[in-house]
């Protein structure tokens, strides 16, 4: 028996014969308004900019956030009425995907939706849905504008995973603008993703 086979044999022997039930007593039900406030608090703490609006005011809210931005990228599933008040150029990542050089152009912003938002951690989860697009759209441009509907906000990560259509798909988790620190704890933004994150929360 090889070493690999021996390791696998021991793993199989240690594995429970029956399915393990994981208790979820730690999960609590929160008021939806509390979830929105918690998400806003976490995002602001992460140095993201947050704006709230009604469904009817989403177009105007996005136009204000994008004021001064001459060009944006929008995935194919972003509704046109989201951008109805925006006066600049809208580029779609279809039928041919945009090149990385185009996405990395100075002053370019990307507008997406999200799959679900986690209030306790201030995290936006994108699963490459039609209104989110491929991963490069939200990692290469320096400015990311994300629309979150209040009904998409959940308390914790377990709740979020249950809300995903397919949790096995590659996910992008966004908690504020991209930031890292060197050995001397000097904060550097924009190294691994957008330097600026604007979140528009649509109240329903």
GIJO-V830474 format. One record per residue. N is the residue number from 1. OMEGA is omega in radians with two decimals (none if undefined). D_FIRST is the distance of its C-alpha to the first C-alpha in Angstrom with 2 decimals. Layout:
BEGIN
N_OMEGA_D_FIRST ; N_OMEGA_D_FIRST
END
This chain:
BEGIN
1_-3.14_0.00 ; 2_3.12_3.81 ; 3_3.13_6.67 ; 4_-3.14_8.17 ; 5_3.12_6.13 ; 6_3.11_6.51 ; 7_3.13_10.04 ; 8_3.11_10.81 ; 9_3.14_9.99 ; 10_3.10_12.34 ; 11_3.13_14.80 ; 12_-3.13_15.11 ; 13_-3.11_15.67 ; 14_-3.09_18.30 ; 15_3.13_20.02 ; 16_-3.13_23.28 ; 17_-3.12_23.64 ; 18_3.14_27.15 ; 19_-3.13_28.70 ; 20_3.10_29.87 ; 21_-3.13_33.59 ; 22_3.14_34.64 ; 23_3.13_38.18 ; 24_-3.10_40.69 ; 25_-3.10_43.52 ; 26_-3.13_43.89 ; 27_3.12_45.21 ; 28_3.10_48.97 ; 29_-3.12_51.50 ; 30_3.07_53.78 ; 31_-3.12_57.08 ; 32_3.13_56.81 ; 33_3.10_59.52 ; 34_3.13_57.61 ; 35_3.13_54.53 ; 36_-3.12_56.66 ; 37_3.13_58.22 ; 38_3.13_54.88 ; 39_3.12_53.45 ; 40_-3.12_56.61 ; 41_-3.12_56.44 ; 42_-3.12_52.85 ; 43_3.13_53.52 ; 44_3.11_56.67 ; 45_3.10_54.85 ; 46_3.11_52.39 ; 47_2.96_55.46 ; 48_3.06_55.46 ; 49_-3.07_58.83 ; 50_3.07_59.29 ; 51_3.10_62.07 ; 52_-3.13_62.75 ; 53_3.03_64.75 ; 54_3.10_65.55 ; 55_3.14_64.27 ; 56_-3.09_67.64 ; 57_-3.07_67.63 ; 58_-3.12_64.22 ; 59_3.14_65.73 ; 60_-3.14_68.22 ; 61_3.12_65.64 ; 62_3.11_63.35 ; 63_3.12_66.39 ; 64_3.12_67.27 ; 65_-3.07_63.75 ; 66_3.13_63.76 ; 67_-3.12_67.31 ; 68_3.10_67.51 ; 69_-3.03_64.33 ; 70_-3.11_65.40 ; 71_3.07_62.21 ; 72_3.01_59.35 ; 73_3.10_56.26 ; 74_3.05_55.58 ; 75_-3.05_52.72 ; 76_-3.08_53.88 ; 77_3.09_53.68 ; 78_-3.10_56.01 ; 79_-3.12_59.23 ; 80_-3.13_62.29 ; 81_3.03_64.37 ; 82_-3.02_62.20 ; 83_-3.05_63.64 ; 84_-3.10_67.10 ; 85_-3.14_68.88 ; 86_-3.03_66.97 ; 87_-3.09_69.21 ; 88_-3.11_66.79 ; 89_3.10_64.64 ; 90_3.09_61.69 ; 91_3.10_58.87 ; 92_-3.12_56.39 ; 93_-3.12_52.84 ; 94_-0.12_53.51 ; 95_3.08_53.68 ; 96_3.10_52.14 ; 97_3.10_50.08 ; 98_3.12_51.94 ; 99_3.12_50.74 ; 100_3.12_49.32 ; 101_3.10_52.45 ; 102_-3.14_54.62 ; 103_-3.09_52.75 ; 104_-3.11_53.06 ; 105_3.14_56.85 ; 106_3.06_58.93 ; 107_-3.12_60.49 ; 108_3.07_58.32 ; 109_3.06_57.21 ; 110_3.12_54.85 ; 111_3.13_55.66 ; 112_2.89_52.96 ; 113_3.05_52.34 ; 114_3.12_49.25 ; 115_-3.12_46.97 ; 116_3.11_47.33 ; 117_-3.09_48.43 ; 118_-3.05_47.12 ; 119_-3.03_50.04 ; 120_-3.11_48.28 ; 121_-3.10_46.53 ; 122_-3.03_49.13 ; 123_3.01_46.56 ; 124_-3.13_47.27 ; 125_3.09_44.38 ; 126_-3.11_44.62 ; 127_3.10_42.42 ; 128_3.05_43.97 ; 129_-3.07_46.35 ; 130_-3.14_49.51 ; 131_3.14_51.59 ; 132_3.08_48.95 ; 133_-3.13_47.81 ; 134_-3.00_44.93 ; 135_-3.09_43.51 ; 136_-3.11_45.40 ; 137_-3.09_48.70 ; 138_3.13_48.20 ; 139_-3.05_46.48 ; 140_-3.14_48.68 ; 141_-3.07_52.31 ; 142_-3.08_53.77 ; 143_3.14_55.34 ; 144_3.05_53.66 ; 145_-3.06_55.84 ; 146_3.11_53.96 ; 147_3.14_55.67 ; 148_3.05_54.44 ; 149_-3.04_56.04 ; 150_3.11_56.49 ; 151_3.11_54.72 ; 152_-3.06_51.52 ; 153_3.10_51.38 ; 154_-3.04_49.03 ; 155_-3.02_48.40 ; 156_-3.10_44.75 ; 157_3.10_41.50 ; 158_3.09_40.26 ; 159_-3.09_43.60 ; 160_-3.12_43.27 ; 161_3.11_39.85 ; 162_-3.13_41.24 ; 163_-3.10_44.17 ; 164_3.12_42.19 ; 165_3.12_42.21 ; 166_-3.08_38.61 ; 167_3.12_36.87 ; 168_3.12_33.89 ; 169_3.08_36.24 ; 170_-3.09_36.47 ; 171_3.00_38.93 ; 172_-3.14_41.36 ; 173_-3.07_42.40 ; 174_3.07_45.72 ; 175_-3.13_47.09 ; 176_3.08_50.24 ; 177_3.11_50.89 ; 178_-3.13_48.15 ; 179_3.05_48.24 ; 180_3.13_46.31 ; 181_3.08_47.23 ; 182_-3.05_46.86 ; 183_3.12_46.13 ; 184_3.10_49.77 ; 185_3.01_49.53 ; 186_-3.08_51.90 ; 187_3.09_51.46 ; 188_-3.09_51.13 ; 189_3.06_51.46 ; 190_-3.09_50.54 ; 191_-3.03_47.56 ; 192_-3.11_44.91 ; 193_-3.08_47.25 ; 194_3.09_50.85 ; 195_-3.08_53.11 ; 196_3.10_55.27 ; 197_3.02_54.34 ; 198_3.13_57.04 ; 199_3.09_56.29 ; 200_3.14_58.84 ; 201_-3.11_58.48 ; 202_3.13_60.29 ; 203_3.12_61.73 ; 204_none_62.07
END
